Amino acid sequence: MKSLARLTGALLSASCLGLSAGARAQPAPDADSKRDEIIVTGARNPDVAMASKADIPLLENSQAISIVSQQTLIDRRALRLGDALAGVAGVSRNNTYGFFDGFNIRGFNASSGATYLDGLLDDTGYGTSEMSGLERVEVVKGPASGLLGLGPLSGIVNLVSKRPQEDAFLDLGMSAGSYDLIEVRADANAPLTADGTLTARLAAVYRDQDFFVHSSGQKRIFLAPSLRWQMGSRTSLTLLGRYQRDDIRPWSPTTAYGTALPNPNGPLPISLSINDTMYPAVQKNDYWNLGYVFDHQVSEAVAVHQSLRYQDFHNSWDNWLFITGINTQDIPATAISPLIPAYSRVSRAFYGPYEENGTYFRVDTNASARFDTGPLNHYLLAGLDYGRRRSDNYNLYDTSNPYYLNLYAPVYGTVSTHNPAVPFSTAGSRTRQLGLYVQDHIKLGDVLTVTVGGRWDDASAINLSGGVASPKTKATAFSPRAGATLALNEWASLYVNYSKSFTPQFSYRDVDQKVLPPERGINYEGGVKIARSDGRLTGMMTLFSLTRANVATADAVLPNVYVLTGEQRTRGIEAEMAWRPGSGIELTAAYTYLDAKVTADNRLRVGSRLGSVPRHIVDLWARYTIPSGPLANLGAGAGFHHESNRAASTASAVAGALQPFLLDGYVLVDGSIFYRFDDWSVQANIRNIFNERYFPTASLTRTTPGEPRTFMVSLQRHF
């Protein structure tokens, strides 16, 4: 930690020294030139998607890839990853306890094992990703196992860090808003040598905010230093560091009665704290990483790339209370207590203390070669990656007392700690993964491309419980991928894609106590992509079908035994577009249709809708900037986001089980107004203007409210 602090300090000092010499000599970009650099959802990125590992233009890439630019993050003032993904077709909200990043891609949960940072899996269990340190966000839809290895069928999200640039600059900003939000941020970049071979950058944020639930909030410190060494015209090395510390007072999900469902006692405010406000829940997270990206162009045809990262993480919490039940009948009055009406009192479990420490290491090395065989032009990529993760934790989950709370007359200050008679448990894991991949992107003239490839993975895990290690379990798989594109003209192409996914199931065992084979997924899709060279019209439309096979389901008779009878399928349509019809006008639109259902299972009802998946998702965003005249650079933006109703959970086939209820659809309207003058800019954003009351995910005891109306005002100075 001390070494990271010294590196951060050195980079900041170097940046400031470089800026003092050269910052004011750099002219601020005018509004038109700056907006020309925008990459919106669905737009074609001239630098291609990093997550694809290959230098393939998006019109020639047979995968569906959406890119959210840094400018889009600023326009919408996205503080959370879920907010950043709101305009991406195929993505829907899936809050996890209301604080952790959570989202679905194409109807399947992608909250775990689907977030990458600079092309490497970011598997630290951390709560939320910081948006201010990013150049952009890439969403690869459908399986990415053919290149990236084990992961969900739905797709992955790759976060691309800010990197050093050639010119010196310093951006200083601050924001204030609802719930006592205060944010201070800096982005400093400077060349460290006269010839520009060594450049440094530092992105930094301090944020202090409350949440809309009583006695909850967060303080965050974020630092992202980077250093680029241009060793020559063909070789570069970029060091990337990141430090993040969160001090959080988290809130807990509430009950569905009085929120997503009626309650005979009346509606409940979403600001109601389930935690004890006198002894609030506390969560502390520390995370740092250090790595590099190395690129060497051996010749015009051959290149070598390596990415490496080491991460250290620490997560802890205490005094976190979660609802376990609610009284469904009146509780008669006694000599010491009044009548307690039905559906007015909940029981709670005490979670904490919990303490986890871990490390994570990943390295990916590949080589590419371009060559011809007759009329065919080949772009061959082959690589090897390796990852290992180690974590240990101790944990206490106390259900020995009911820890009652009256929802309509809450009394706090009664739950200061857990029952001391409840013992701690200890656990840990040691995982390892090795992958070998190869891909050939073949072009026939300027019209047809065919991409074929595959990856072999070998993964293993050792779990610890009470200090005792389980036998090592292993899983191997081959994940193929094939696709093609057909150019219709210079700015439009048709594409088709076939791919498979691979997800180990180390925690599920059969009747012989053998680990179940990996969950597999298969994806078929096809569509059209559009990307005009002037950037005025970009987008894509996709038809897809995803099937999860080998889904582990509980045995109908034997406890703690699982069988491979589960299968789930999602079919749908995705469409997204970005259009600039005239000077200063920008429009983006995204639509998704999802038909997600259970097709085979022991415990879930075959044919039922998958839980937390809406059928329809619509997102619109419009922005207008006055291009000239006395009000030049004054502008406004407006957004509309709709998700239709969804089942709160997937229906059970078990006799007597409660059937899921429906969550209402909702519409969110956002707005912004902004003005740029000289090197200053000011922007005001309002989210959920009409204060829509909505619940993205819910169960009877774990219902997550959506954020109410909030505002934020930001001021920034460019040097």
N, C-alpha and C positions, 0 to 999 in steps of 0.2 A: 504493500500500500504506500509506503514511504517513497519507493522508487517511482511509482506512478505519479505521486504528487510532485516529485522533483521534475519529472518529464513534463508534466502539465505546466509547471511554473516556468520552465525553460522555454517552452513553446510560446507561452503568453508573452514573456519578455521579448523573445525574438520577433514576434508578430508586431508588438508595439514599436520596437526599434525600427523595423522595416516600414511601418506605416508612417512614422514621423518623417521619414525621408521621402516616401513616394506616394502616400495616399492622396494628397490634395492635387497631385499632378494627373490623377486619373479622372476623366470626366464621368459624371453620373450618366447612366444610360437613359435615353428619353423613353417616354411611355411606349411608343410604337415598337421600338427595337426590343424593349424588354418583353412585351407581350408576344412578339414573334417567337420567343424561346419557350413558350408554354407548351407543355405536353399534358393534355387532359386525358381523362379516362377514355380508352379506346383509340387514342391517337398514336400515330407511328413515331417512335423514338428514333431519331437519326443514329443514335449510338447502339441500337439493338438492346434487347433485354439481357441483363447480367445473369438472370436465373437460367437462361437457356444454355449457358456455358460456351456457346458458339457464336461467332460473328455473323449471324444470319439475319438479314432484314426481316421485319415483322411480316411483310407481304409474302415472303418466301418461307416463313415459319409455319409449319402445319399444326402448331398448338395455338390455342386461344390464350392470348396474353394481353392483359390490360395494364396500363401504366398511369399512376396518379403522380403528377409532377409536384415539385416543391411549391410552385406558384398556386396550384390548386389547394394544397394544404393551407397556404396563407389566406387565399380567398375565403375559404370556409372556416378558418381558424380552428382546425382540427387539433384537439389536444389528446384524443384517444384514437387507437388504431381503428376501432369500429366506426368512428366518425369519418376517418379518412377513406374507408371502403364503401361509404354509403352510396356513392355514385357508380360503383362497379357492378355491371350486370352479373347475376348469378350469386351475389353475396347478400346474405340476410343477417339480421341481428341475432345474437345468441349470447346474452349476458351471462357471465359466470359470477354469481354472488354480487353482481353490480359493480365490481371493481376490476377484476381480472379481465384482460382482453378476451373476448369471446365472439365468434362469428361462424356462420355456416357458409360453405361454398357448394353450390349445386345440390343443396338439400341435405348435405352430410356435415356433421360437426367437424370443424377444423381448428378448434380452440387449442388442441394439444398436438405437438409434433409437426405443425405445419408452418411455423414462423422461422424464416431464415434471415440472417444478417450478412450482407455482402456475399451471398452465395453459399454460406455454410449454416447448417442447422443451429438454431439458437435455443438450446434445450436446457434452460436453467430453472424453469418453473417460476420465473419472475412475473410479477403482476401485470404491469403495463409497459409498453414500449414508448420511448420518448420520441415525439414527432419532430421536434425542432432540430435534431441532429441529422436529418435525412435530406438527401437530394431528391428522392422519389420513392415510391412504393410500387412494386411489381406484383401482379397477381397472375399466376399460372394456373389455369383451370383444367381439371382432370388430372389423372395420375402423372406424377413427375418421377416415378421410380426408375424409369429407363435411364435417367442420368443422375438423379439425386439419391436414389436408394429408398430405404424404408420410409413410409409416410402414408398419409391418408389418401383414399381414392379421390376425394373431392378436389384436391389441388393444394398449392402452397402460396404463401405470401413472402416475398423477399424484400427486406428493407435495405436500401442502398445509402450508405453513409456519405456525408459531405467529405469531399477530398480537396487537397490543396489546388489552387488555381494559379495561373501565371501572374495576374495583376494583384497589386496590394489593395486591400479595402478593409474597412471596419464598419459593421452594422451594429448599432446599439438600439435596443428597443425596450419598451416596458408596456405592460398591459394591466388593466384593472377591470373588475367586473363583479358579477353576482356572487353572493356567498363569500364576500371579502377576498375575492381573488386578487392577488398581487403577483406579477411575474416580471422578472428582469432578465434580459437575454443579450448575448453578445456573439458575434460571428466575426472573427479576425483572421485575415489571410495576408501573408507577406512572403516575398522572395527573400531568402537568407544569403544568397550570393549574387554578385553582379550579373553573372551570366544566366541566372534563373535555374540552374541545375538543382538547387535545393530550395524547396518551398515548404511553408508550414501553415497550418490552419488550426484554429481552436474554436469550437462551438460550445457555449456555456449557457446554462439556464438555472435560475433560482425561482421556484414557484411555491407560493403559500396560498392555500385555498381551503375553504370549508365545502362540504357537500350538502345536498338539499335535505338529508336526514339529520336530525338533531344530534349534536355531539359527535360529528364525524368530519374528517378533513384529512389534508395531506400537506406535507412539506417535502419538496424534492430539490436535490442538487444534482446537476448533470454536467459532465465535462466530456468532451470528445476531441482530444488532440490528434492531429495527423501530420505526418512528415513525408514528403515525396522527394526521392532522389532520382533525377534523370541521369543515369550513368552514361548514356550515350544516345544516339539517335534511335537505337533499337532496343534499349534495355532500361527498365524503370523498376524501382522498389518503393512501395508506399507502406509506411507504418501506420497502423490504425489502433488507437486506444479509446477506451470508454470507461467512465466511472459514473455510477448512479447510486444515490442513497435516498431512500424514502423513509420518512417517519409518518406513519399513517394512523388515523383513528377510523378503522373501517366500519361500515354499517352492514347489517345483516338483512337477508331477505325477510319478507313479512308473510303473513298467511293470505291465502286466496280469498277467504271470507271477509268481505268488506272492501276488497280491492278489485280483483278480477271477477269475483263472484259476489252476489248479494249477501248481506248480513242483516238479520232481523233487527239488529241494534243500530244499523246505519252504516254509512261508508266510513272507512278509516283514512286519515290523512297519510299521504306517502312520506311525510316528514317524521312519522312516528318511529322512535328508536326501539328496536327489539333488544339492543344492548342496554346495560345499566349506565345511564348517563353520568352518574356520580363516580362510577368506576368503569370508564369507557374501554372498549376493546382497543388494543394497541398492536400495531404491526410494524416491524422494522426490517428493511431489506437493504442489503449492500451487495453490489455487483460491480465487478471490474473485469475488463478483458484487454488483452494486448495481442496483436497479430500483424500480419503483413500480407501484401499482394505483390507478387513478383511476375513480371512479364518480360520475355526476351524474344525478339524476332530474329531467329537464326538466319533466315533469308526471306526473300519475298514470298516464299511458299511454305516455310516451316516456322512454327512458333511454339514456345513453351510457356506454361502458366502454372503458378503455384499460389494457393491461398492457405494460410495457417492462422489459427487463433487458439489462445489459451484463455479460459474463463474461470473465475473464482466467484462463488455466490454464497450468500448467507440469507436465509429467510427465517423470520420468527414472528410469533404472535401469542397473545394471551388475552384472557377475559372476553373471548368471543362467544356470544350466546346465539344459539340457533333453535328455532321452533321445532319441537318434536310432536306436538299434538294440540288439539283444541277441544274444549268441553262441548259436546253435542247435545247435552241435556242440561236443564236447570239444576243448579246445586243449591239445595234448600238452605235457608238461613239457620244459623246456630246462635247460641248465646253470645258468641264473640265475633260473629261475622254475618253480614247481610246476605240476602239472596244473590247468587251469582247467575245471571241469565245465560242461557245457552249461547255458544259462539262468542263469548266475551272474554274468556281467559285461556291463555296458552301456557303450555309447559315448555321448558327450554332445556337444552343441554349446554354444558360449559366446555368450551374448546380452548385448551391451553393449560400450561405453556407448551408451545411447539417450537422446536429449534432444529434447523437443518443447515448443514454446511456441506459444500460440494465443490468439485472442480470438473471442468469439461474441456476436452482437447479435440480439435479437428484439424485435419490437413487434407487438401485436395490438390493433386498434381496431374496435369494433362499436357498432351502435345497434339498439335494439329498440323496437317499437311494438305496443300492444295496441288492437284495434279490432274492430268487429262488421260483418258483412255479412249482413243478414237473421238467420237463426237461428244462424249460425256465428260463433264467437268466435276471433279470430286473435291469435297471438303471433308476430310477424314479427321475425326477427333477420337482420341483414346486416352483413358485416364484411370487413376487409382486413388481412392480416398479411404481414410481411416478415421475412426472416432472412438473415444472412450469417455465414459462418464462415471464418476464416483460420488456418492452422496450418503450421508449418515444423518439420522434424526432421532430425537426423542420426542414423545408425544403423550398428551393426556387428554382423554375425551370422557367427560364425567356426565353420566346419566343417572347417577345414584340418587339425586334429588330432582324434584320437578322444576324448581326455580320458576315458580308461577309469575305471570305478568298479566294484569288486567288491562286489556287493550283500550278500554274506554275510560279508565281511571288509573293510569299507570302510577305506580309508586316506585321510585328509584332509590338507590342507596342500600339495597338489601342483598346484593350479590357482589361481594368484594373479592372472593377467591373461590377456588374449587374445594370439594370435599377432600381433606388431607388423607382420608383412608383409601382413596382411589389411587391405584398404582400407575406409574409411568410405564410406557412401552417404548422399546427401542427398535429401530429398523434401519435398513440400509440397502443399497444396491450397487452392483458393479456391472456395467454393460460395456460391450465392445462391438464394433461393427467394421467390417472391411468390405469394400466394394470395388469391382473392376467393370468399367463401362467402355463401350465403343459405339460410334455413330458415324454414318456416312451420309452426307448431304450431296445429292447428285443432281446436276443441272443439265438439261438438254436444251441448248439454245437459251433464249430469253423467255421461254413460255412455260416449260414444265420443270418442276423439281420433285424429287422423291427422296425421302429421308427414312433410313432404316437403322435400327440400332437395338441395343439391349444391354442389360447389366446383370451381373452375378453378385449376390450379396451373401455374406456369412456373418450372422449376428449371434451373440451369446449374452447370457445374463446370469449373475449370481445374486440371490436375494438373501438378506440377513434379517433375522428376527430374534430379539433377545440375545444378540451376540453370536448366534449360531448360524452358520452359512448353509444354505441349501445347495444341493448338487448343481453343477453348471448345466444350464439348458441352452440348446442351440437351435437356430433356425436358418435355413438356407433357401434361396429362391433365385430364379432367373426371371427378369421382367423385360419383355420385348416391347418395342415401339416401332410403328411404321406410319408414314404419312406422305401426303403429296399436295402440291399446289399447282394450279393452272392459271397463268396470267391471262386476264381478259383484255387488259390494256396496261398502260404504264401506271395506273393508280388503282386497279382493282384485280382481285384474284379469288378463285375458288380454292377451298382446301378440304381435305378429309384427314382423319387421324384415328389411329387405333393404338391403345396403350393399356398396360396393366399395372396394378399397384401391389405392394407387399408390406404387410404390417405384422410383426411377430406378436404372439399371444402367450408370453411367458407365464402369466399369472393364471392361466386356465388349464386344468388337467382333466383327463378322461377317467373312466372307471378303473383303469390300471395305473392311475397316477402318472401317466405320461403326458408331457406337454402337448397341447393341441398344435396342429400345423398352423402356419401363418394364415391370417385373413388375406384373401386375395380380392382384387377388384378388377373390373374390365370396363373400358370406356370406348364407345364409338361416337364420333362426332363429325360434322361437316358443316360448311358454311361459306360465307363470302366476307372478304376483308376489303376495306377501302382506305386509301391514303394518298391524297393529292400531294404533289410535290411542293405546292405553295403552302401546305398546311391548313388550308381553309376548310377542308372537309375530310374527316377521318371517321372510321367506325368499323363495326363488324356485326354479322348476324350468324348465330350458330344453332344448329339442332344437335342434341346430344342424348345419349343413353348411358347411364352408369349402373353397374350391378355389383353389389358387395356380396361375395361368396365366402364360405367358411366362417360365417359369423357364429361366434361361440354363444350358445344358449344353455340355460340351466336344464339339467336332466329333469324330466317330469316326475321321477320317483326318488332318485337318490340325491341326498344333499351334498353340496360342495363338489358335484360332478357336472361336467359340461360336455356337450356333444356338438358336432358340426352340422346343425340342421338349419341355421339361420341364413336367410338371403333377403336383401333389400335392394330396391331398384328405384332410380330417379330418372325420369325422362323430362325434357324441357326445351325451352327456347330462350336464347339470350340475344338481345339487340342493344347496341350502344352506339352513340354518334356524338361527334363534336363538330360544330359548324360555325364558321365566322362569315356571315353573309355580307357584312359591310364593315366599314371602318369603325372600330370601337365596340362592335357587337359580337358577343360570344354566347353560344348556346350549346348545352350538352344535355343528352337524354339517355336513359338506360331503362330497359324493360326486361323482366324475367318472368317466365311461366314455369312452374315446377309441379310435376306429378310424382310425388315421393310416397312409396308404399312398401309394406312388408309382403314379400312373395313366398317365404317359407320360414317357419319358426315353431318351436315347441311351446313357448310361453306367450308370444305376441300373436294377436289375431291376424291371420293371413288376409291381405287385402286392405288392412287399415292404413290410414295416413300416418306417416312418420311424425313424431312429436316435434313441435317448435318450428315447423316448416310452412311458410305461407305459400299459397298457390301463385299469387301475383305480387310483383314488386315493381314499383315505378319510381324513378328519380329524375327530376328536371332541375336544371340550373341555368339561369340567364344572367348575363352581366353586360352593362353598358358603360363605356367611358367616353366622355365628351372629348373628341379628338383635337379640337382647335377652338380658338376664340378666347374671350376673357375667362371662361369657366373650363378651359382645357384641363384634363386630368382629374376632373370631378366625375365620380361615377357611382353606380349602385348595382347591387346584385340581389337576386331573389331565388329561392330554392323551394322545391316541393318533393316530399318523400312519402310514399304510401306503401304499406305492407298489408295484405289482406289477412283475413282471420286464419287461425292455425289451431290445431289440436295442442292442448297443453302437454300431452304426453302421447305415447303410442298405445293403442288399445291392447289390453291383456286378454288372452284366451283362457286364463285360469278361472274356474267357476267361482262366483262370488266376488271377484275382484271389481273394484270401482272402475267405471269407464271414464275416459278423459273428458274434460269439458273444453269448450272452445274459447279461445282468447279473441276478443274483438280486433278487427283491423283498425288501423289508425293512419292519420295524415299529419305530417309535420311540415310546417312552413317556416323557412328561415329567411333572413334578409341582411343586407349589409349596405353601408355607404362609406365611400373612401375619397380621399383627395391627396394628390401628390403635388408638392411645390418645392422647386429646387431639389435639395437633398433630403427633404423631410417628407414623411408620409404619415397620414392619420387614417384610421379605419375603425368603424363601429360595426359590430355584429350582434344580431339577435337570433337566438335559436329557439325553435318551438314558439313562434310569435303568439299563437292562439292558446298557448298553455294546455295543449292536448294531454289528457290523462290516459296513459297507455302502459301496457305491461308486455315487454318482449318475450319473456319466459315466465312460466308459472307452474307450481304444483300446490297442493293443499297446504304445505308447510314451507315452501321455498318459492315465493313469488317476488319477482324483481321489478320494481317500478322503473319506468323510463324517466329521463331527466325532464323537469318542468322548464318553463320559460327562463332563459338566462340571457345576459348581455355581456359584452366585452368591448372595451375601448382600448385601442393600441396606438402607440406613437413610436415612430422609428426614424433614426437619423443615419444617413449613409455618408461615410467619409471616404 
